[in-house]
Amino acid sequence: MTTFRRRVAEWRLPYLRPAVIGVPQWFPKAIIFDSPQEATMAFPHLQQPSFLLASLKADSINKPFAQRCQDLVKVIEDFPAKELHTIFPWLVESIFGSLDGILIGWNLRCLQGRMNPVEYNIAMEFLDPGGPMMKLVYKLQAEDYKFDFPVSYLPGPVKASIQERVLPDSPLYHNKVQFPPTGGLGLNLALNPFEYYIFFFALSLITQKPLPVSLHVRTSDCAYFILVDRYLSWFLPTEGSVPPPLSSSPGGTSPSPTPRTPAMPFASYGLHHTSLLKRHISHQTSVNADPASHEIWRSETLLQVFVEMWLHHYSLEMYQKMQSPHAKLEVLHYRLSVSSALHSPAQPSLQALHAYQESFTPTEEHVLVVRLLLKHLHAFANSLKPEQASPSTHSHATSPLEEFKRAAVPRFVQQKLYLFLQHCFGHWPLDASFRAVLEMWLSYLQPWRYAPEKQAQSSDSQPRCVSEKWAPFVQENLLMYTKLFVGFLNRALRTDLVSPKNALMVFRVAKVFAQPNLAEMIQKGEQLFLEPELVIPHRQHRLFTAPTVTGSFLSPWPPAVTDASFKVKSHVYGLEGQDCKYTPMFGPEVRTLVLRLAQLITQAKQTAKSISDQCVENPAGHSFLSWLGFSPTDPNGLYPANDLDEMGQDSVRKTDEYLEKALEYLRQIFRDENGKKQLPDCIVGDDGLILTPLGRYQIINGLRRFEIEYQGDSELQPIRSYEIPSLVRALFRLSSTINRRFAGQMVALCSRDDFLGSFCRYHLTEPVLANRHLLSPVGRRQVANHARGPRLSLRFLGSYRTLLSLLLVFFVASLFCIGPLPCSLLLVLGYLLYAMAMTLLTERGKLHQL
């Protein structure tokens, strides 16, 4: 506050000007009062409710921004709450803009420190959670003022529910809906000052018009984005407790005001409410809260408002299904392990509810702010100490803030975020701007990145293994991993992967899911969901107790595996309904999608290489077209222009790198136990193995392959690239002649049982073909008809490698004055010694096998 006053005092402007709206022109300008209270006492006929408001409205037009803020600081300090409550709604609207988006207010979404440093610093200090504006909020909060907020500006599903006289489940709306008076227009919410301020702050992100494309504004540098971060750090602290409200008078402390709507009791922080019926607005019962929870009511209110305003956007039918008694009865029936025959057939799944869609399309800025919220919530929840986070050590002495940390994500965020992500996956354009949604999703999937004990990457850039402590989070958010992954696959199959930006998105998703141990955790979660349901009668009485968020009510029930299965099924049925048809991520349907994506990746790599080759062949023409300002395209019309053309070879390199790594990560995620060592998918026919369509996909994309090995006559195998064809053919004719002429003698020698027989068998026979690993049933039938006797093979002398080795030996020998003939004799002698040693070893090995 002192810094703020010092900065705005540089303008040295008077507090109030004599000429203001509502003040007569004959007002004596020489009279100056020390405070507004003295002015109103001297002129009692001017004590009207609109005097202060009219003065501030006039100043907002005529005075510069810094002076207006200085005046507001003095007004907040000097005037009582009775006067301030009349200007509060106007002040909030003048800062954040009108709810209809016509007035932009201070335009915090475009205000940046590097562009307007003076205005930026003044606005940030005025709106800081410890600044003058929040002091005004607390000053009014202490007097229990109410402010009307029109229901018509709430998110579509909530607005529709309230207009149908059905109270939403969120405690944020309890005891707040006000019926219009006779002749009045619409419904209103009666909000306390803190709620009113946060409602406007959160909705200003949604209601204001999107930023023009021509205006290049970095969201993370804007005042609004930084204020969101400051409010989250203040009211959801990762260290310490929530700071108390600011003092309403110098040198004094203001008591923590009791909120108009008490915080929701922590006993009901489970995933589902105990009430199974729609609550009519005319029967709004009060929520009895634990007095100890009053210390965090501002934190809970802030989070609920952010989630409701930013994430509560999807189809009306989907919302009504989740709020309907039938949907809640489904959950209860499952929890009681009652047969599905005891209740009516389930309604259609959520996937079929597309008749009505809220006309809402989130912006990239909106998504970036939601990602900031999710990252902070992970850090907030992970700031629990190990002894506090463990359900087994939970006790009633735990502070409300610690309970709130456990409940923040599963109780307030999970369901609405899942539906919000589904909305984005289904409605976002198929372009590179989807990267914002993608990173928001991936941030939620990786809470370990925001844990205080996280470790840096290893020096070899290998991702570290996901700890087993995160298995409950993965299992209780199973649909976030599996169903949204399928949604991403369907999007990726419709995008141009030649674009480096699209290739990067595929790489990012594959890299995250390929983290060591993550795929195993997801598979375990799917197994828990798909395992048969078991009815355990002694559990049923526990289901009627109010669960705590820590899950300690589950811990004493054996067996543990079934308890984990119960949690996973409750999560899936709570989000999708008990009639949902779950598609396993590691099942055949999803594997087929992955194989199609792998094929698309291979094609994209080939296309990118073709574009790169054409750019290299025609650099002059390409540069000339670029100089003329034409968008470069393929001269043959084969490839449309994309950002590869703008970035050239570097872009091709990045695309190839991203796609190659993405393909490798997909192999790591979906390969079987033996990986590439397994055969491609095939069936056994009359003539051998027959590839299935899935097997062809596996071979084309390198996911599996046959171990190619020549298993015929080694003398008749095709001539290799490292052999001299004419020499190989000549040596084959020579060795064939020798074998025909001396066949009987070679058989006799190999039949001997002494060392000479073993020596001849080592050189004149080859390993039995039947002992080789044959991959085809056809080959096994053919082997029996092709038994071969001893024979001499000279083909090794036709290899470039053998001839070069001999020439090198002769050259080295010449350096030592050894002629060709002595060198040849030495080679023969050396080989005989080597052959004798190998003969002895071979015979000894055969004896051990016997």
Secondary structure by P-SEA (a helix, b strand, c coil): caaaaaaaaccccccccccccccccccccccccccaaaaaaacccccccaaaaaaaaaaaccccaaaaaaaaaaaaacccaaaaaaaaaaaaaaacccccccccccccccccccccaaaaaaaaaaaccccaaaaaaaaaaaabbbbbbbcccccaaaaaaaaacccccccccccccccccccccbbbbbccaaaaaaaaaaacccccccccccccccccccaaaaaaaaaaaaccccccccccccccccccccccccccccccccccccccccccccccccccccccccccccccaaaaaaaaaaaaaccccccaaaaaaaacaaaaaaaaaaaacccccccccccccccccccccccccccaaaaaaaaaaaaaaaaaaacccccccccccccccccaaaaaaacccccccaaaaaaaaaaaaacccccccaaaaaaaaaaaaccccccccccccccccccccccccaaaaaaaacccccaaaaaaaaaaaacccccaaaaaaaaaaaaaaaccaaaaaaaaaaaaaacbbbbbcccccccccccccccccccccccaaaaaaaaaaaaaaacccccccccccccaaaaaaaaaaaaaaaaaaaaaaaaaaaaaacaaaaaaaaaaccccccccccccccccccccaaaaaaaaaaaaaaaaaaaaacccccccccccbbbbccccccccaaaaaaaaacccccccccccccccccccccccaaaaaaaaaaaaaaaaacaaaaaaaaacccaaaaaaaaccccccccccccccaaaaaaaaaccccbbbbccccccaaaaaaaaaaaaaaaaacccaaaaaaaaaaaaaaaaaaaaaaaaaaaaaac
